[in-house]
Each structure stands twice: as structure tokens, then as C-alpha cells.
Amino acid sequence: MAIQTVGILSPGDMGGAIAAVLNKNGMRTVAALNDRSPRTKQLAAAAKIENVGSLQNLVVESDLVLSVLVPSAATPAAKQVAEAIKQVGKNILYADCNAIAPDRVKAIEPIIQAAGGQFIDASIIGPPPRVPNRTRIYASGKPAGELEKLRTYGLDIRVIDDEIGKASGLKMCYAALTKGLTAIATELLIAAHRLDLDEVLQQELSTSQKNLLDLLHHSIPSMAPKAHRWVGEMEEIAATFGAVGLTERTFEGAADIYRFVKETSLGKEKPEERNSDRLLADIIAQLSDDNL
């Protein structure tokens, strides 16, 4: 099928950046912004996303809907879109791009299909695609080849399988390493701060783990405003690993760390408000002191 308009659920930091790439390369994007926050409307306007008002209008206007939400919103959003598909009577593509467990994706697929839509399992690996060649979108499911058409419009789409759950499983394994490592590092650095071992640990890491320390200088500062989203992602990873007979506790603990961070002043900032000049040591001290 021809894809001329892409609906974005929702035009936040990631969804807005994806839409901006599509728009820059000639694809029309739309969003349903009725009752959305001023910040979401501002992000949509900055990305040049057209506001069509209601979700029903979004389904009418779209050939493809990209669901880019916090994990907890994935199923409710799919149900809302499915209802709109029924009301409109239009066969559209629905790509779930959320960081959720394969079993959850498999449970969402029939919701969309029963309404008359086609379902694609997709996962985003990398930051919001503001810089070329840093973000990949993996896709699986029988209609996944349709999503690959967005390569023409600037997105790096990679179809890996025709089975629903494969793309989401890949995301869970990848994020377990990247965001799991960030959670472990955040906890141990706060522990070192409270033990008054900051400088000694930094010196040792500079000597024996320089590449890792360089990574943490980048990953931890940018994590804090997103910690509230990563709680659910860690819970989804725990569920994924539990479903294949592994312990869930590792990533339940990582979720606890992100709950800890989201309640701090840094965790309550918006990504666009973050001061990129803050030093890692100062960030760790503030995270620690805010939760004493």
C-alpha cells in the first residue's frame, strides 16, 4: 500500500524527532492533539506535525500510525485506535514502537487486527533521530515490509523477521545492556558519594575503565529527565526475561533506581530543560542529596 501520511502517537521527544525526519524528507505527518499538554503541542509544532484534532481524524488521515509512548500506554492506545478504526472502517497499518515485552506485543496484535487494521512489531534503538546514522527502527511481522518504505523518507528501518515479538525482544535485550548498565552505574556512584569515595573511585575508573567512564559521563546526565519512562521499560525487560525462565529481579531493581531518580529535581526536568554543562560528579551529588 502507498504511505502518504503517518500518524504519530505521540509527538513527544522521540515521536517528534521521528516526525521531523519524515517531514524533512517529504512525508506528511499528523497527530491528534485535542486535550494534549501545551508542551506536547509545542513539540508537535516544532516538528511540523499537522494537528488533526481527534484520534478518529488521525485514523481517517493516516495510512500508517506509529505508536511511540511510555510502556504503560501501549495497550490503552492500541484499544483507542482500534475503536477508531472500527468507527471509520479503514484498513491502516499500526506499528507498535514501544519498549514492551514480546508477550505484550503479541497481545496487542489481535486488538488491531480484530478492528480491521494491520499490525507491525517495531522497536527503536538509539536516541531521537536528530543525527543521521545513530537510530535504528527494527520491525517484525508479516506486514513489516510496509514500514521499510519509510527508508525513503530518512528513517533507518530494518526488517528482521515475519514473527510478531522479534523486534520487541531485540529491544528488551539491547536496553537491558544499555539502560541496565546506566541503572547499575547510577546506583554505585551514589553509593560511592555517600561513602565519601567519589574521587578515589573516579581515579580508579579513569585508570582501569576509562572507556566505560567516558560512556557514563554521557549516559547518566541525559538519563535523569527520562527516568520516569525507563521505570516501565525495566519492568517490561523483567517480564521478558521471566518469560524465558530467567530471574526478573535484576531489572526490577533497575526499575527501583529509575523510580529513585524520577523523584529528584533532575528527574522532574524535561529533556529540553536539561543543562548539558552539568558535571557527572555534580549530578550524582544532587541525585544523592535530593533523596536523603
N, C-alpha and C positions, 0 to 999 in steps of 0.2 A: 504494500500500500504506500501511497505517497504521503510523506510527512511534511506538512506546510506550516503547522502551528503546534508548539509544545506548551502544555500547561505545566506550571511549576507549583508543587506543593512541598515546601513553602519557600518563598523568596527570602530566606534568612541569609546567614553568612555564606554557606555552601551553595544553597539553591540560587541565590542571587548571582554568585560568581559564575555558576554554570550557565545561567540565562544570559549573562553579559557576554560570554564567549559565543553562544549561539546567535545572539543579536548582532554582534560584531561581524559575524560571517554570513549574515543574510537570512537567518531563521527568525520567524515571528514567535515571540513568547508571550504568554498571558498568565495572569494569576487572579484568584478570587479574593479580593481584599476587603469585602464587606466585613465589618466588625473586627478588623485586624488592628494591631497597635500602630501608633504613629511611626515607631522605629521600623516595623516591617514595611509600611508604606514608603518610607524614605529609602530603604534598601531596594525596594522594587523600582522606584523611580530612578535611582542611581544606575540600576542595571538596564534601564529602558524596557521594563516589563509592562505590558499593557494591562490595565486593571479592567476586568470584565465583570466585577461586582460579585456575583454569586457563584457557588460551586456548579450549579446547573448550567449557567452560562459558560463556565470553563469547559465543561464536557461538550457542550454544543460547539464551541470554537476550536477545540483541540483534536488533533489526530493521535497525539501521544501525551500521556501525563507522567511526569517524573515525580515520585513521592520522595522527598528529601526532608525527613522530620526527625525528631527525637524518637528513640525506640518505642517509648510508651504510646506514641501517637500513631504508630504504623497501622495497627488493626482498626482503630476507630476511623481513621482517614479512609482506609480502603472500603469500609462499610458505607461511609457517606458518599464516596464516589460511585460505588455500586448502585446505591439508591438513585443517584442522579443519572446513571447510565440507563437504568430501567425506565425512569421518567422520560428521558429524551429518546430512547430507543436507538442509540447509536453505538456501533461497534468500534471501540477505540482501544489503543494499546495502553497498558498500565504497567509501568516499570517501578517496582519497589526497590528504591536505592538506599533503604535504611539499614543501619547496623543492627540487624536482628538475627537470631538463631535460625538455622535451616528449618527446624520444625515449625517455627512461627511463620516463615515464608510459605511453607507447604500448606499451612492452614489458611493463609490469606488468598492463595491462588484460586480455590473454588469460590470464594466470595465474589471475586471479579468475574470469573468465568460464568457463574450462575446468572449474573446480571447481563451477560452478553458481550463482555469485554475479553481481550486477550492479555495474558499476564506474562511478565518478564521479571525474573530474579536478577537484580543488579547490585553491585557493591562498588563503593567509591574508595579508592586507596590513594592517599596523598592529601595535600592541603587544598583549599579552594583554588580552582584553576586560573589564577591570575597570572602565573608564569608558565609559558609553554613547557611541555615535556616533564611536568612534575606530578601530574594527576592522571590516574588510570580509572576507567569505569569498566569493570568486568561484568559480563552478562551470561546468563544461562536460561534454558527453557527453549521450547520449540520455536517461538516467535523471536528469539534473541537476535537473529539476523536483521530484523527490522530496526532494532536500536543501533546497529552498526552503521546505519545510514547517516547518523549524526557525526561520523568521522569527517564527512564533507563540510561540516559546519564547525570544525575546530576542536571537537572532543575526541580523546583517545579511548575508543570503545574496543574492548577485546572480548569476543565470544569464546567461551571455554567449554561449553557442554550444552546438551539439549535437556538436561535434567534440572528441574527446579530445586534449589537448595545448594547447588555447587558454588555459585557466585557468593552467596551469603556465608557459606562455610569458609571460603577463602578469606573473606573479610574478617571473620572471627579469629582465624588462626593468625592472620597478619597483625591485627590490632592487639591480640594477646601479647605479641612481642613488643610492639612499639608503645602502646599506651600502658600495657602491663609493666614494662620497664620503667616508664615515667612515674608510675604509681610507686613502685619499689624505691626508686631513687629519691622521690619526694619524701617518703617516709623516713628513709635512712638519713637524709640530710637534715631533716627537722630533728631527728634523734641526736645527731652529732651536735647540732646547735644547742639543744637542751643539756647535753653533756659537756658543753664548752670545749668541743673538739673540732670546731669548724675549720680553723686554719690548718691544723695538723692533717685532717682528712683531705683538705684541698691540696695540700702539698704532696701527700702520698698519691692521690689520684692524678695529679699533674705529672708525676714520675712514672707510675705504673699503668695508668688507664687514661692517657691523655685523649685519645680519640673518643672514648666514652664520655669523659668530662666535657669535651667540646660539644658533643651531642646534647648533653644535659643543659648546657648554657643556652641552647636553642629551644629545647623541647619543654622545659619546665616553665619558663616565663610565658610562653604562648599557650600553655595548658590552662592556667588559672581561670580565665574567663569562660572556658569551655567545660570546666569540671562538672557543672550541673548536667550536661549532656552525656558525659562519659560515665556517670553512675550507671545509667541504664545499659550502656554498651558493655560494661564489665559484667553486669548481671546476665546479659544475653550470652556472653562468652562462657560464663559459668554454666549456663543451661546447655550450651552446645557441647562442652566438654563432659558434663554429666551424662548427656545422652549417649556418648560413646564409651562410657564406663570409666571415666577419669574423675578425679576429685573436682568438686565445684568450689572448694574453699579458697583456693588461691585467688580466684578472681572475685569472689565475694569480699575478700579482704581488700582487693584493689578498689572495689566499689566503695568500701568504707573510707578509703583515703580520699577519693574524689568527693564524697559527702563532706568530709572534713574540710577540704579546700573550698567547696562551693559556699560554705557559711562564712568565709573570711571576706574582708573588704576587697581583696583582689579577685576572689571568686565571684563577687557581685558586680564586677565591672563588665561592660560589653566589650567584645573583641576590638571594636573600633576606638574604644576609650583607653585601651592599654598603653601604658608608657613603655615604649620599646627600649628606652635607655636604662631601665632599672637593671641593676646588677643581680646576678643569681644569689649572692650572699644576702643581699637586702631583701629579696623576695622570700627566701627561706626564713629569715628572721621575722618578717611580717606575718607569714603563714603561721609560724610557731606562736608568736605573741598574740595574734588575734584569737587563738583557740585555747589560751591558758585560762 
